[in-house]
Amino acid sequence: MGDLDEAIEHINTYGSGHTDSIITNSKEKAAIFMSLVDSGNVFWNCSTRFSDGFRYGFGARWESVPPRFMREDP
């Protein structure tokens, strides 16, 4: 990425919206990144692996969806 604005635009356009992180010593850049990135989890100087399902009580990965029951007509 060329600069912070370009990185934020790229993440907001092509990212998953799940988890993103910035590695920087600049408090100002981190604050901008964390306020403008559109993701559920945004970290500063932290690995995105800390945002797995285990941390939220779902196990390492969870992909199961509750079964849908089809309505039966009488």
N, CA, C and O atoms as a printed pandas DataFrame, in Angstrom:
     atom_number atom_name residue_name chain_id  residue_number  x_coord  y_coord  z_coord
0              1         N          MET        A               1    0.833   -1.166    0.000
1              2        CA          MET        A               1    0.000    0.000    0.000
2              3         C          MET        A               1    0.884    1.238    0.000
3              4         O          MET        A               1    1.965    1.262    0.590
4              5         N          GLY        A               2    0.397    2.246   -0.670
5              6        CA          GLY        A               2    1.151    3.487   -0.750
6              7         C          GLY        A               2    1.099    4.309    0.522
7              8         O          GLY        A               2    2.108    4.880    0.936
8              9         N          ASP        A               3   -0.068    4.375    1.147
9             10        CA          ASP        A               3   -0.208    5.144    2.375
10            11         C          ASP        A               3   -1.394    4.617    3.178
11            12         O          ASP        A               3   -2.075    3.683    2.755
12            13         N          LEU        A               4   -1.628    5.210    4.311
13            14        CA          LEU        A               4   -2.679    4.747    5.217
14            15         C          LEU        A               4   -4.064    4.847    4.578
15            16         O          LEU        A               4   -4.875    3.927    4.692
16            17         N          ASP        A               5   -4.328    5.958    3.912
17            18        CA          ASP        A               5   -5.646    6.129    3.278
18            19         C          ASP        A               5   -5.913    5.060    2.230
19            20         O          ASP        A               5   -7.026    4.544    2.130
20            21         N          GLU        A               6   -4.891    4.731    1.451
21            22        CA          GLU        A               6   -5.030    3.691    0.436
22            23         C          GLU        A               6   -5.280    2.325    1.083
23            24         O          GLU        A               6   -6.083    1.535    0.587
24            25         N          ALA        A               7   -4.597    2.058    2.176
25            26        CA          ALA        A               7   -4.786    0.783    2.884
26            27         C          ALA        A               7   -6.207    0.677    3.440
27            28         O          ALA        A               7   -6.844   -0.371    3.330
28            29         N          ILE        A               8   -6.693    1.745    4.027
29            30        CA          ILE        A               8   -8.052    1.739    4.591
30            31         C          ILE        A               8   -9.082    1.558    3.487
31            32         O          ILE        A               8  -10.037    0.798    3.647
32            33         N          GLU        A               9   -8.897    2.246    2.374
33            34        CA          GLU        A               9   -9.819    2.107    1.247
34            35         C          GLU        A               9   -9.818    0.673    0.715
35            36         O          GLU        A               9  -10.873    0.118    0.407
36            37         N          HIS        A              10   -8.627    0.078    0.610
37            38        CA          HIS        A              10   -8.516   -1.300    0.128
38            39         C          HIS        A              10   -9.225   -2.274    1.079
39            40         O          HIS        A              10   -9.977   -3.140    0.632
40            41         N          ILE        A              11   -8.989   -2.133    2.367
41            42        CA          ILE        A              11   -9.622   -3.017    3.356
42            43         C          ILE        A              11  -11.143   -2.875    3.317
43            44         O          ILE        A              11  -11.861   -3.874    3.333
44            45         N          ASN        A              12  -11.629   -1.646    3.266
45            46        CA          ASN        A              12  -13.081   -1.429    3.266
46            47         C          ASN        A              12  -13.741   -1.895    1.973
47            48         O          ASN        A              12  -14.935   -2.193    1.959
48            49         N          THR        A              13  -12.974   -1.959    0.890
49            50        CA          THR        A              13  -13.516   -2.423   -0.390
50            51         C          THR        A              13  -13.427   -3.937   -0.529
51            52         O          THR        A              13  -14.396   -4.577   -0.935
52            53         N          TYR        A              14  -12.276   -4.516   -0.198
53            54        CA          TYR        A              14  -12.030   -5.928   -0.473
54            55         C          TYR        A              14  -11.933   -6.817    0.768
55            56         O          TYR        A              14  -11.853   -8.037    0.631
56            57         N          GLY        A              15  -11.938   -6.256    1.949
57            58        CA          GLY        A              15  -11.786   -7.046    3.171
58            59         C          GLY        A              15  -13.030   -7.842    3.517
59            60         O          GLY        A              15  -14.106   -7.620    2.962
60            61         N          SER        A              16  -12.863   -8.761    4.434
61            62        CA          SER        A              16  -13.975   -9.622    4.853
62            63         C          SER        A              16  -14.909   -8.928    5.836
63            64         O          SER        A              16  -16.046   -9.361    6.024
64            65         N          GLY        A              17  -14.437   -7.858    6.461
65            66        CA          GLY        A              17  -15.239   -7.187    7.478
66            67         C          GLY        A              17  -15.198   -7.897    8.813
67            68         O          GLY        A              17  -15.947   -7.546    9.725
68            69         N          HIS        A              18  -14.334   -8.892    8.942
69            70        CA          HIS        A              18  -14.256   -9.662   10.177
70            71         C          HIS        A              18  -13.200   -9.100   11.119
71            72         O          HIS        A              18  -13.527   -8.633   12.211
72            73         N          THR        A              19  -11.926   -9.142   10.703
73            74        CA          THR        A              19  -10.834   -8.742   11.580
74            75         C          THR        A              19   -9.720   -8.088   10.768
75            76         O          THR        A              19   -9.308   -8.609    9.731
76            77         N          ASP        A              20   -9.244   -6.963   11.239
77            78        CA          ASP        A              20   -8.105   -6.292   10.614
78            79         C          ASP        A              20   -7.213   -5.717   11.695
79            80         O          ASP        A              20   -7.662   -5.432   12.805
80            81         N          SER        A              21   -5.927   -5.548   11.353
81            82        CA          SER        A              21   -4.955   -5.072   12.323
82            83         C          SER        A              21   -3.962   -4.139   11.660
83            84         O          SER        A              21   -3.662   -4.281   10.474
84            85         N          ILE        A              22   -3.455   -3.188   12.421
85            86        CA          ILE        A              22   -2.388   -2.304   11.953
86            87         C          ILE        A              22   -1.186   -2.480   12.877
87            88         O          ILE        A              22   -1.326   -2.552   14.098
88            89         N          ILE        A              23   -0.005   -2.547   12.272
89            90        CA          ILE        A              23    1.238   -2.633   13.026
90            91         C          ILE        A              23    1.966   -1.312   12.813
91            92         O          ILE        A              23    2.453   -1.034   11.717
92            93         N          THR        A              24    2.037   -0.513   13.847
93            94        CA          THR        A              24    2.661    0.808   13.749
94            95         C          THR        A              24    3.055    1.309   15.125
95            96         O          THR        A              24    2.483    0.903   16.137
96            97         N          ASN        A              25    4.032    2.190   15.148
97            98        CA          ASN        A              25    4.413    2.869   16.388
98            99         C          ASN        A              25    3.683    4.188   16.543
99           100         O          ASN        A              25    3.770    4.833   17.587
100          101         N          SER        A              26    2.954    4.593   15.493
101          102        CA          SER        A              26    2.275    5.879   15.499
102          103         C          SER        A              26    0.881    5.775   16.110
103          104         O          SER        A              26   -0.003    5.120   15.559
104          105         N          LYS        A              27    0.702    6.419   17.240
105          106        CA          LYS        A              27   -0.606    6.425   17.903
106          107         C          LYS        A              27   -1.651    7.111   17.025
107          108         O          LYS        A              27   -2.807    6.691   16.989
108          109         N          GLU        A              28   -1.249    8.154   16.326
109          110        CA          GLU        A              28   -2.170    8.896   15.468
110          111         C          GLU        A              28   -2.667    8.035   14.308
111          112         O          GLU        A              28   -3.864    7.999   14.025
112          113         N          LYS        A              29   -1.732    7.334   13.631
113          114        CA          LYS        A              29   -2.124    6.468   12.510
114          115         C          LYS        A              29   -2.999    5.324   12.995
115          116         O          LYS        A              29   -3.966    4.956   12.328
116          117         N          ALA        A              30   -2.671    4.762   14.142
117          118        CA          ALA        A              30   -3.479    3.670   14.694
118          119         C          ALA        A              30   -4.896    4.151   14.992
119          120         O          ALA        A              30   -5.861    3.438   14.717
120          121         N          ALA        A              31   -5.029    5.343   15.546
121          122        CA          ALA        A              31   -6.352    5.882   15.872
122          123         C          ALA        A              31   -7.175    6.104   14.604
123          124         O          ALA        A              31   -8.370    5.807   14.579
124          125         N          ILE        A              32   -6.548    6.620   13.564
125          126        CA          ILE        A              32   -7.243    6.820   12.289
126          127         C          ILE        A              32   -7.686    5.486   11.722
127          128         O          ILE        A              32   -8.839    5.326   11.322
128          129         N          PHE        A              33   -6.760    4.519   11.687
129          130        CA          PHE        A              33   -7.064    3.192   11.156
130          131         C          PHE        A              33   -8.223    2.555   11.911
131          132         O          PHE        A              33   -9.165    2.040   11.308
132          133         N          MET        A              34   -8.144    2.597   13.226
133          134        CA          MET        A              34   -9.149    1.924   14.040
134          135         C          MET        A              34  -10.517    2.590   13.954
135          136         O          MET        A              34  -11.535    1.932   14.168
136          137         N          SER        A              35  -10.557    3.867   13.647
137          138        CA          SER        A              35  -11.852    4.534   13.545
138          139         C          SER        A              35  -12.454    4.459   12.151
139          140         O          SER        A              35  -13.665    4.618   11.997
140          141         N          LEU        A              36  -11.631    4.220   11.131
141          142        CA          LEU        A              36  -12.147    4.233    9.757
142          143         C          LEU        A              36  -12.291    2.870    9.097
143          144         O          LEU        A              36  -13.015    2.742    8.110
144          145         N          VAL        A              37  -11.619    1.850    9.620
145          146        CA          VAL        A              37  -11.745    0.511    9.033
146          147         C          VAL        A              37  -13.080   -0.086    9.451
147          148         O          VAL        A              37  -13.430   -0.099   10.631
148          149         N          ASP        A              38  -13.814   -0.577    8.469
149          150        CA          ASP        A              38  -15.145   -1.131    8.709
150          151         C          ASP        A              38  -15.051   -2.642    8.913
151          152         O          ASP        A              38  -15.318   -3.416    7.993
152          153         N          SER        A              39  -14.675   -3.051   10.108
153          154        CA          SER        A              39  -14.554   -4.465   10.455
154          155         C          SER        A              39  -15.120   -4.689   11.853
155          156         O          SER        A              39  -15.198   -3.771   12.670
156          157         N          GLY        A              40  -15.505   -5.917   12.100
157          158        CA          GLY        A              40  -16.034   -6.269   13.408
158          159         C          GLY        A              40  -14.990   -6.191   14.505
159          160         O          GLY        A              40  -15.312   -5.887   15.653
160          161         N          ASN        A              41  -13.740   -6.465   14.158
161          162        CA          ASN        A              41  -12.624   -6.429   15.102
162          163         C          ASN        A              41  -11.483   -5.680   14.447
163          164         O          ASN        A              41  -11.055   -6.039   13.350
164          165         N          VAL        A              42  -10.988   -4.651   15.099
165          166        CA          VAL        A              42   -9.860   -3.885   14.583
166          167         C          VAL        A              42   -8.826   -3.776   15.699
167          168         O          VAL        A              42   -9.130   -3.306   16.796
168          169         N          PHE        A              43   -7.599   -4.215   15.409
169          170        CA          PHE        A              43   -6.552   -4.280   16.421
170          171         C          PHE        A              43   -5.369   -3.391   16.065
171          172         O          PHE        A              43   -5.142   -3.060   14.901
172          173         N          TRP        A              44   -4.629   -3.017   17.089
173          174        CA          TRP        A              44   -3.401   -2.242   16.930
174          175         C          TRP        A              44   -2.266   -3.045   17.547
175          176         O          TRP        A              44   -2.310   -3.406   18.723
176          177         N          ASN        A              45   -1.255   -3.316   16.739
177          178        CA          ASN        A              45   -0.073   -4.083   17.159
178          179         C          ASN        A              45   -0.455   -5.413   17.810
179          180         O          ASN        A              45    0.085   -5.797   18.848
180          181         N          CYS        A              46   -1.383   -6.090   17.185
181          182        CA          CYS        A              46   -1.868   -7.358   17.709
182          183         C          CYS        A              46   -2.167   -8.290   16.549
183          184         O          CYS        A              46   -2.674   -7.854   15.516
184          185         N          SER        A              47   -1.865   -9.541   16.708
185          186        CA          SER        A              47   -2.144  -10.523   15.672
186          187         C          SER        A              47   -3.649  -10.728   15.512
187          188         O          SER        A              47   -4.393  -10.714   16.493
188          189         N          THR        A              48   -4.086  -10.915   14.281
189          190        CA          THR        A              48   -5.505  -11.180   14.041
190          191         C          THR        A              48   -5.897  -12.588   14.481
191          192         O          THR        A              48   -7.087  -12.898   14.536
192          193         N          ARG        A              49   -4.955  -13.425   14.785
193          194        CA          ARG        A              49   -5.301  -14.768   15.259
194          195         C          ARG        A              49   -5.997  -14.726   16.617
195          196         O          ARG        A              49   -6.629  -15.702   17.021
196          197         N          PHE        A              50   -5.884  -13.604   17.320
197          198        CA          PHE        A              50   -6.572  -13.470   18.596
198          199         C          PHE        A              50   -8.071  -13.265   18.426
199          200         O          PHE        A              50   -8.797  -13.118   19.409
200          201         N          SER        A              51   -8.526  -13.255   17.203
201          202        CA          SER        A              51   -9.944  -13.069   16.928
202          203         C          SER        A              51  -10.570  -14.349   16.387
203          204         O          SER        A              51  -11.496  -14.293   15.578
204          205         N          ASP        A              52  -10.076  -15.492   16.824
205          206        CA          ASP        A              52  -10.689  -16.745   16.393
206          207         C          ASP        A              52  -11.902  -17.053   17.270
207          208         O          ASP        A              52  -12.147  -16.364   18.261
208          209         N          GLY        A              53  -12.640  -18.063   16.914
209          210        CA          GLY        A              53  -13.840  -18.410   17.656
210          211         C          GLY        A              53  -13.585  -18.788   19.096
211          212         O          GLY        A              53  -14.456  -18.616   19.949
212          213         N          PHE        A              54  -12.394  -19.305   19.379
213          214        CA          PHE        A              54  -12.073  -19.731   20.737
214          215         C          PHE        A              54  -12.205  -18.572   21.724
215          216         O          PHE        A              54  -12.694  -18.759   22.838
216          217         N          ARG        A              55  -11.773  -17.386   21.324
217          218        CA          ARG        A              55  -11.814  -16.229   22.214
218          219         C          ARG        A              55  -13.240  -15.814   22.550
219          220         O          ARG        A              55  -13.490  -15.204   23.589
220          221         N          TYR        A              56  -14.163  -16.146   21.673
221          222        CA          TYR        A              56  -15.543  -15.748   21.884
222          223         C          TYR        A              56  -16.415  -16.909   22.355
223          224         O          TYR        A              56  -17.641  -16.800   22.399
224          225         N          GLY        A              57  -15.774  -18.017   22.705
225          226        CA          GLY        A              57  -16.504  -19.142   23.257
226          227         C          GLY        A              57  -17.142  -20.069   22.233
227          228         O          GLY        A              57  -18.048  -20.834   22.564
228          229         N          PHE        A              58  -16.668  -20.004   20.978
229          230        CA          PHE        A              58  -17.256  -20.848   19.942
230          231         C          PHE        A              58  -16.360  -22.011   19.545
231          232         O          PHE        A              58  -16.722  -22.761   18.638
232          233         N          GLY        A              59  -15.212  -22.197   20.176
233          234        CA          GLY        A              59  -14.265  -23.200   19.745
234          235         C          GLY        A              59  -13.330  -22.587   18.716
235          236         O          GLY        A              59  -13.496  -21.425   18.342
236          237         N          ALA        A              60  -12.357  -23.347   18.257
237          238        CA          ALA        A              60  -11.374  -22.812   17.322
238          239         C          ALA        A              60  -12.033  -22.329   16.038
239          240         O          ALA        A              60  -11.676  -21.277   15.507
240          241         N          ARG        A              61  -12.981  -23.089   15.549
241          242        CA          ARG        A              61  -13.741  -22.678   14.373
242          243         C          ARG        A              61  -15.159  -23.171   14.545
243          244         O          ARG        A              61  -15.403  -24.240   15.105
244          245         N          TRP        A              62  -16.066  -22.394   14.067
245          246        CA          TRP        A              62  -17.445  -22.865   14.083
246          247         C          TRP        A              62  -18.083  -22.467   12.781
247          248         O          TRP        A              62  -18.046  -21.303   12.380
248          249         N          GLU        A              63  -18.667  -23.440   12.127
249          250        CA          GLU        A              63  -19.293  -23.209   10.844
250          251         C          GLU        A              63  -20.683  -23.812   10.787
251          252         O          GLU        A              63  -21.357  -23.728    9.761
252          253         N          SER        A              64  -21.110  -24.411   11.868
253          254        CA          SER        A              64  -22.415  -25.054   11.827
254          255         C          SER        A              64  -23.516  -24.011   11.928
255          256         O          SER        A              64  -23.401  -23.017   12.645
256          257         N          VAL        A              65  -24.543  -24.258   11.217
257          258        CA          VAL        A              65  -25.707  -23.380   11.212
258          259         C          VAL        A              65  -26.879  -24.192   11.734
259          260         O          VAL        A              65  -27.057  -25.339   11.325
260          261         N          PRO        A              66  -27.670  -23.638   12.612
261          262        CA          PRO        A              66  -28.811  -24.399   13.105
262          263         C          PRO        A              66  -29.683  -24.869   11.942
263          264         O          PRO        A              66  -29.866  -24.136   10.970
264          265         N          PRO        A              67  -30.217  -26.075   12.033
265          266        CA          PRO        A              67  -31.037  -26.570   10.930
266          267         C          PRO        A              67  -32.290  -25.716   10.766
267          268         O          PRO        A              67  -32.859  -25.205   11.731
268          269         N          ARG        A              68  -32.683  -25.586    9.543
269          270        CA          ARG        A              68  -33.923  -24.840    9.262
270          271         C          ARG        A              68  -35.048  -25.850    9.090
271          272         O          ARG        A              68  -34.905  -26.857    8.397
272          273         N          PHE        A              69  -36.137  -25.565    9.720
273          274        CA          PHE        A              69  -37.273  -26.459    9.626
274          275         C          PHE        A              69  -38.242  -25.905    8.587
275          276         O          PHE        A              69  -38.630  -24.737    8.629
276          277         N          MET        A              70  -38.611  -26.754    7.678
277          278        CA          MET        A              70  -39.542  -26.331    6.661
278          279         C          MET        A              70  -40.960  -26.473    7.200
279          280         O          MET        A              70  -41.300  -27.448    7.871
280          281         N          ARG        A              71  -41.740  -25.517    6.899
281          282        CA          ARG        A              71  -43.152  -25.568    7.313
282          283         C          ARG        A              71  -43.893  -26.561    6.439
283          284         O          ARG        A              71  -43.770  -26.561    5.215
284          285         N          GLU        A              72  -44.650  -27.391    7.093
285          286        CA          GLU        A              72  -45.436  -28.361    6.340
286          287         C          GLU        A              72  -46.876  -27.901    6.316
287          288         O          GLU        A              72  -47.463  -27.579    7.349
288          289         N          ASP        A              73  -47.416  -27.878    5.156
289          290        CA          ASP        A              73  -48.837  -27.511    5.019
290          291         C          ASP        A              73  -49.700  -28.698    5.435
291          292         O          ASP        A              73  -49.326  -29.848    5.207
292          293         N          PRO        A              74  -50.865  -28.420    6.048
293          294        CA          PRO        A              74  -51.745  -29.529    6.465
294          295         C          PRO        A              74  -52.340  -30.267    5.280
295          296         O          PRO        A              74  -53.097  -31.220    5.463
